[in-house]
Amino acid sequence: MSDRHAQRNFNLVVFATALFCALGFWRTTALLGLHVPLDPNEGWNAYHTAAAMTGGPLYPGPHSFMVNNYPPLSFYIVGVFGHFAGDNIIAGRIVSLLSLGFVAFGIFAIARRMNTERAAAAFAALWFVGGMLAFTDYVGMDDPQLLAHAVAIAGLLLLLCAPRDMFHIAGAALLFVLAAFVKHNVVALPLAATAWLVLDDRRSGLRLAAFGLLFLFTGLALFQVIFGSSLLSHLVSARTYSFANLRDGLEIWLPWSAVPLIGLATLGVQRGADRHVRFCIVYASIAVVLGVGFLGGAGVDANVMFDADIALALSIALLLDRLARGAPAFLAATCFALPLLAGAWTNADDSWNTGSYWLHPMRDEASLSRQDIAFVAAQRGPALCEMLSFCYWAHKPATVDVFNIGEQLKTGARSDAKLVGMIAAHEFSVIQIDPDSTNPLGRQAGAAIARHYRLDHTDDNGAFYLPR
């Protein structure tokens, strides 16, 4: 195969991947304004955003049934967008989608600063976006994970600027710390950048570590002053762990990441002396270890592996540039792209090949959600929603964080007596339980609901109970 023919084939794979991502972005953009819950996190984030912007208790006390185990920055950032959008969930979705776009740009720009060719850098960024679309539901979801990665990526971009002076190092350290104050599990990149820089440029690495610790302790002190409590005490919330959670998480992640992991290992053997290859190895190793450690927790999703995915995307750019030019580049890119297509095919809705799937996405779901939101809104008084988006859109006050309270009950960190009493006293005008849940608040609360409430209706959004 001639070099020109090989380059044309490689460009065709890049174009096909770009088209795949464009279709995904098209549909995601069409979903942004719909009052359809995409994930339980959306309503939870929206309520805390509202508390942050209205002066409410962003970190409720231990006796509250609302729990906040996230750092504070995302709530204020999304709240600014929410002020203009008029809806914190829609605002969070917009911020999340913009953040993914910046992460993709960051991958491209960082790969270019690692001296890779433009096409290789572009494919690496597209591979990451394609994997997000095919294997996760975080694209366009009201969740701070991608915002945190966007801030951390900005820190790495600043760190790789030349010359690497005090200003760039301090700025990178500040952005790394700010990323952790957006989402506390985004620590792999700061740790990897510091470790790599110590090996590559000891003085700069130590400066980065010193600035990072200074900004981190300053942030923790400011949190203590502003909120009157320790941020760490909120982050360490009760949570169950199991091997089943870890297994399920890896089964989702490995089909996307297995080929790039093999590529990174090959790159390490062939070009281990390359400083940028060493960075990818350090970054991926730390990210995989931390991600796997997080994956066993209840409620933890593929988001804890996003740092590993970013590291693998950068390694793809390096592999295509350093080892696989010409015909091998086409073959390697095809091997990286095929799992994306397979994942999209496996996880796609059955109606993906219909016009309404692309032109009017989730039309039936939106209609059903409107009915259920109206039903919740029509009931006078507070409501208990496992999918908090229904209560948020029905303009009900925040009452119970079902997931985190359920974890507290499972781990014995909390008694269910008060909650059972509230259910028995009909303090909730309506209770919504997700369709796949079985006693999410424990057996005693489940028995109290069965005893004191009657099932009004069940649909794809769950079971809706009214007082007897």
C-alpha positions in Angstrom: 0.0 0.0 0.0 1.5 3.4 -1.0 1.9 6.1 1.6 -0.6 8.3 -0.2 -3.2 5.5 -0.2 -2.5 4.6 3.4 -2.9 8.3 4.5 -6.2 8.5 2.6 -7.5 5.4 4.3 -6.4 6.7 7.7 -8.1 10.0 7.0 -11.3 8.1 6.1 -11.3 6.4 9.5 -10.8 9.8 11.2 -13.7 11.2 9.1 -16.0 8.2 10.0 -15.2 8.7 13.7 -15.9 12.4 13.4 -19.3 11.6 11.7 -20.1 9.2 14.5 -19.4 11.8 17.1 -21.3 14.5 15.2 -24.4 12.3 15.2 -24.1 11.7 18.9 -23.7 15.4 19.6 -26.8 16.1 17.4 -29.0 13.8 19.4 -27.5 14.9 22.8 -28.1 18.6 21.9 -31.8 17.8 21.1 -32.2 16.2 24.6 -30.8 19.1 26.6 -34.1 20.9 27.1 -36.3 17.9 27.7 -37.9 17.4 31.2 -36.8 13.7 31.1 -34.6 12.5 33.9 -31.4 11.1 32.4 -29.9 10.0 35.7 -30.6 10.3 39.5 -27.7 12.7 39.8 -29.5 15.4 37.9 -32.2 16.3 40.4 -29.7 15.9 43.2 -27.3 18.4 41.7 -30.1 20.8 40.8 -31.3 21.0 44.4 -27.9 21.6 45.7 -27.3 24.2 43.0 -30.5 26.0 44.1 -29.3 25.9 47.7 -26.0 27.4 46.7 -27.5 30.3 44.7 -30.3 31.1 47.2 -28.3 31.0 50.4 -29.8 27.7 51.5 -27.9 25.0 53.4 -25.5 23.7 50.8 -24.2 21.2 53.3 -27.2 20.2 55.5 -26.6 19.0 59.0 -26.4 15.4 60.1 -30.1 15.2 61.0 -31.2 16.3 57.5 -32.3 13.7 55.0 -30.5 15.5 52.2 -26.8 14.7 51.9 -24.1 16.6 50.0 -20.9 14.6 49.5 -19.5 16.8 46.6 -17.2 19.8 46.7 -18.9 23.2 46.3 -17.6 24.8 43.1 -19.8 23.1 40.5 -23.0 24.2 42.2 -22.0 27.9 41.9 -20.7 27.5 38.3 -23.9 25.7 37.1 -26.0 28.1 39.2 -24.8 31.1 37.1 -25.9 29.3 33.9 -29.1 28.3 35.7 -29.9 31.9 36.4 -30.1 32.5 32.7 -31.6 29.2 31.7 -34.2 29.2 34.4 -33.6 25.5 35.1 -30.6 24.1 37.0 -30.9 20.7 35.3 -30.8 22.1 31.8 -28.0 24.5 32.8 -26.0 21.5 34.2 -26.5 19.6 31.0 -25.2 22.6 28.9 -22.2 23.0 31.2 -21.5 19.2 30.9 -21.7 19.2 27.1 -19.5 22.3 26.8 -17.0 20.7 29.2 -16.8 17.6 27.0 -16.0 19.8 24.1 -13.2 21.4 26.0 -11.8 18.1 27.1 -11.8 16.9 23.5 -10.0 20.2 22.5 -7.6 19.7 25.4 -6.7 16.2 24.3 -6.0 17.5 20.8 -4.0 20.5 22.0 -2.0 18.4 24.4 -1.2 15.8 21.8 0.0 18.5 19.5 2.3 19.9 22.2 3.6 16.3 22.5 4.7 16.8 18.9 2.1 14.5 17.2 0.7 15.1 13.8 -2.6 16.9 13.5 -4.5 13.9 12.2 -3.3 11.6 15.0 -4.2 14.3 17.6 -7.6 14.7 16.1 -8.3 11.0 16.0 -7.3 10.7 19.7 -9.8 13.4 20.7 -12.5 11.8 18.6 -11.8 8.4 20.1 -12.4 9.8 23.6 -15.7 11.5 22.6 -16.9 8.5 20.7 -16.2 6.3 23.7 -18.1 8.7 25.9 -21.1 8.5 23.5 -21.0 4.7 23.0 -20.2 3.5 26.5 -21.4 6.1 29.0 -24.5 8.3 29.7 -22.5 11.3 30.9 -22.6 13.3 27.6 -25.0 16.1 28.3 -25.9 14.9 31.8 -26.2 17.4 34.7 -23.2 16.1 36.6 -19.9 17.9 37.5 -17.5 15.1 36.4 -16.7 16.5 32.9 -16.5 20.0 34.2 -13.8 18.9 36.7 -11.9 17.1 33.9 -12.1 20.3 31.7 -10.5 22.4 34.5 -7.8 19.8 35.1 -7.0 19.5 31.4 -6.6 23.3 31.3 -4.1 22.9 34.1 -2.1 20.4 32.0 -2.2 22.6 29.0 -0.8 25.4 31.1 1.9 23.2 32.5 3.1 22.1 29.0 3.5 25.7 27.9 7.0 26.8 27.1 8.9 28.2 28.8 7.9 26.4 32.0 8.2 29.3 34.4 6.8 30.0 37.9 3.6 31.6 36.5 2.7 28.5 34.4 3.5 26.1 37.2 1.5 28.1 39.8 -1.4 28.4 37.4 -1.4 24.7 36.6 -1.3 23.9 40.3 -4.3 26.3 41.0 -6.3 24.7 38.2 -5.6 21.2 39.4 -6.8 22.1 42.9 -9.9 23.9 41.5 -10.7 20.7 39.5 -10.7 18.7 42.8 -13.0 21.3 44.3 -15.4 20.7 41.4 -15.3 16.9 41.8 -13.1 15.3 44.3 -12.3 12.1 42.4 -10.3 14.1 39.7 -6.9 13.6 41.3 -5.2 11.2 38.9 -4.0 14.0 36.5 -2.5 16.3 39.2 -0.7 13.3 40.8 0.5 12.0 37.5 1.7 15.5 36.3 3.6 16.0 39.5 5.2 12.6 39.5 6.2 12.9 35.8 7.5 16.4 36.3 9.6 15.4 39.3 11.2 12.7 37.1 11.6 15.0 34.1 12.4 18.3 35.7 12.9 17.9 39.5 12.9 21.5 40.4 9.7 22.3 38.5 8.0 19.1 39.8 8.8 20.2 43.4 7.4 23.6 42.7 4.2 22.2 41.3 3.8 20.0 44.4 4.5 22.9 46.7 2.0 25.2 45.0 -0.5 22.4 44.8 -0.3 21.8 48.6 -0.5 25.5 49.3 -3.6 26.0 47.2 -5.2 22.8 48.5 -4.8 23.7 52.2 -5.9 27.3 51.5 -9.1 25.9 49.8 -9.8 23.5 52.7 -9.3 26.4 55.2 -11.7 28.7 53.2 -14.3 25.9 53.1 -14.0 25.6 56.9 -14.5 29.4 57.3 -17.4 29.7 54.8 -19.4 26.5 55.7 -18.3 26.0 59.3 -17.3 22.4 58.8 -14.6 20.2 57.2 -15.0 19.4 53.5 -13.4 16.0 54.1 -16.1 15.1 56.7 -18.7 15.6 53.9 -16.7 13.7 51.2 -16.3 10.6 53.3 -19.9 9.6 53.2 -21.3 6.1 54.1 -21.1 3.8 51.1 -21.2 0.0 50.6 -18.6 -1.8 48.5 -18.8 -5.1 46.6 -16.8 -7.1 44.1 -20.0 -7.2 42.0 -19.9 -3.4 41.5 -16.2 -3.7 40.5 -16.9 -6.5 38.1 -19.8 -4.7 36.5 -17.8 -1.5 36.1 -14.9 -3.3 34.4 -17.2 -5.1 32.1 -18.4 -1.7 30.8 -14.9 -0.1 30.6 -12.7 -2.8 29.2 -14.4 -3.2 25.8 -13.6 0.5 25.2 -10.1 0.5 26.7 -8.6 -2.9 26.1 -7.1 -2.2 22.7 -5.6 1.2 23.8 -4.1 -0.5 26.9 -2.3 -3.0 24.6 -1.2 -0.1 22.4 0.2 1.8 25.4 2.1 -1.3 26.6 3.6 -1.6 23.1 4.4 2.1 23.1 6.2 1.7 26.4 8.3 -1.2 25.2 9.2 0.5 21.9 9.5 4.2 23.0 9.9 4.1 26.8 12.6 6.7 26.7 10.2 9.3 25.1 9.3 11.7 27.9 5.7 12.1 26.6 5.3 8.3 26.5 6.5 8.2 30.1 3.8 10.7 31.0 1.1 8.6 29.4 2.3 5.5 31.3 2.4 7.3 34.6 -1.0 9.0 34.0 -2.7 5.8 32.9 -1.2 3.7 35.7 -2.3 6.1 38.4 -5.7 6.6 36.8 -6.4 2.9 36.4 -5.4 2.1 40.0 -7.5 4.9 41.5 -10.4 4.2 39.2 -10.5 0.5 40.0 -10.3 1.4 43.7 -13.4 3.6 43.3 -15.4 1.2 41.1 -16.3 -1.1 43.9 -18.4 1.5 45.6 -22.2 1.5 45.4 -23.5 4.1 43.0 -20.1 4.6 41.3 -20.2 4.6 37.5 -17.8 4.6 34.6 -16.9 8.3 35.4 -14.2 7.2 37.7 -12.3 5.8 34.7 -12.5 9.0 32.7 -8.9 10.0 33.7 -7.7 6.6 32.4 -9.6 7.2 29.2 -8.0 10.6 28.7 -4.5 9.1 29.3 -5.3 6.3 26.8 -6.5 8.9 24.2 -3.2 10.7 24.5 -1.3 7.4 24.1 -3.3 6.7 20.9 -2.0 10.0 19.5 1.5 9.1 20.4 1.3 5.5 19.0 -0.2 6.7 15.7 2.6 9.3 15.4 5.6 7.4 16.8 5.0 3.8 15.7 2.2 3.5 13.2 2.7 5.9 10.3 1.6 4.9 6.9 -0.4 1.6 6.4 0.0 0.6 10.1 -1.8 3.9 11.1 -4.9 2.9 9.2 -4.9 -0.6 10.7 -4.3 0.8 14.2 -7.0 3.5 13.9 -9.4 0.9 12.7 -8.7 -1.3 15.7 -9.3 1.6 18.0 -12.5 2.7 16.3 -14.2 -0.7 15.8 -15.0 -1.1 19.6 -16.8 2.3 19.5 -19.0 1.1 16.7 -19.6 -2.2 18.5 -20.5 -0.4 21.8 -22.9 2.0 20.0 -24.6 -0.9 18.3 -24.9 -2.9 21.6 -26.1 0.0 23.7 -28.3 1.8 21.2 -32.0 2.1 21.5 -34.0 -0.3 19.3 -35.4 2.6 17.3 -32.1 4.1 16.4 -32.8 3.6 12.7 -36.0 5.6 12.7 -36.3 9.3 11.8 -38.0 10.2 15.1 -35.0 8.9 17.1 -32.9 11.7 15.5 -35.4 14.4 14.8 -37.7 14.0 17.9 -35.6 12.0 20.5 -37.4 10.6 23.5 -40.7 12.1 22.5 -42.7 9.3 24.2 -40.5 9.5 27.4 -41.0 13.3 27.5 -44.8 13.0 27.2 -44.8 10.4 30.1 -42.5 12.5 32.2 -44.8 15.6 31.8 -47.7 13.6 33.1 -45.8 12.3 36.1 -44.3 15.7 36.9 -47.8 17.2 36.7 -49.1 14.4 39.0 -46.4 15.1 41.6 -47.0 18.8 41.4 -50.8 18.3 41.9 -50.3 16.7 45.3 -50.2 19.3 48.1 -47.3 19.2 50.4 -43.7 17.8 50.3 -42.9 14.8 48.1 -40.4 12.0 48.3 -38.8 11.2 44.9 -36.1 8.6 44.4 -35.6 10.3 41.0 -35.3 13.8 42.4 -35.8 15.4 39.0 -39.5 14.7 39.3 -39.7 16.6 42.6 -37.5 19.4 41.3 -39.5 20.0 38.1 -42.7 19.7 40.2 -41.3 22.6 42.4 -41.3 20.5 45.5 -38.8 21.2 48.3 -35.9 18.8 48.7 -36.8 16.2 51.3 -34.9 12.9 51.1 -31.7 11.9 49.2 -32.8 8.3 48.7 -29.5 6.9 47.6 -27.2 8.4 50.2 -29.7 7.9 53.0 -30.2 4.3 51.8 -26.4 3.8 52.0 -26.3 5.3 55.5 -29.0 2.8 56.6 -27.2 -0.2 54.9 -23.9 0.6 56.7 -25.6 1.3 60.0 -24.5 4.9 60.1 -28.1 6.0 60.6 -31.3 4.8 62.2 -34.4 4.6 60.1 -36.8 5.3 63.0 -37.4 9.0 62.2 -38.0 8.3 58.5 -40.4 5.4 59.2 -42.3 7.7 61.5 -42.5 10.4 58.8 -43.9 7.9 56.3 -46.4 6.6 58.9 -47.5 10.2 59.6 -48.2 10.8 55.9 -45.7 13.7 55.8 -45.1 13.0 52.1 -48.0 13.8 49.8 -46.6 11.5 47.1 -43.8 8.9 47.0 -42.0 8.0 43.8 -39.8 4.9 43.7 -37.7 4.0 40.6 -38.9 1.0 38.6 -35.8 -1.2 39.4 -35.6 -0.4 43.1 -36.5 -2.8 45.9 -36.8 -1.1 49.3 -34.2 1.6 48.5 -34.6 3.0 52.0 -34.6 -0.4 53.7 -37.2 -3.0 54.7 -38.7 -1.0 57.5 -39.3 2.1 55.3 -40.6 -0.2 52.5 -43.0 -1.9 54.9 -44.2 1.5 56.2 -44.9 2.7 52.6 -46.9 -0.5 51.9 -48.8 0.0 55.1 -49.6 3.7 54.9 -49.6 4.4 51.2 -51.5 3.0 48.2 -50.1 2.5 44.7 -51.7 5.1 42.4 -50.0 4.0 39.2 -46.9 2.4 37.8 -45.1 3.3 34.5 -41.6 3.4 33.1 -40.7 6.2 35.5 -41.5 4.0 38.5 -44.2 3.5 41.1 -46.2 6.5 42.5 -47.8 6.1 45.9 -50.4 8.3 47.6 -51.4 8.3 51.3 -54.1 5.8 52.2 
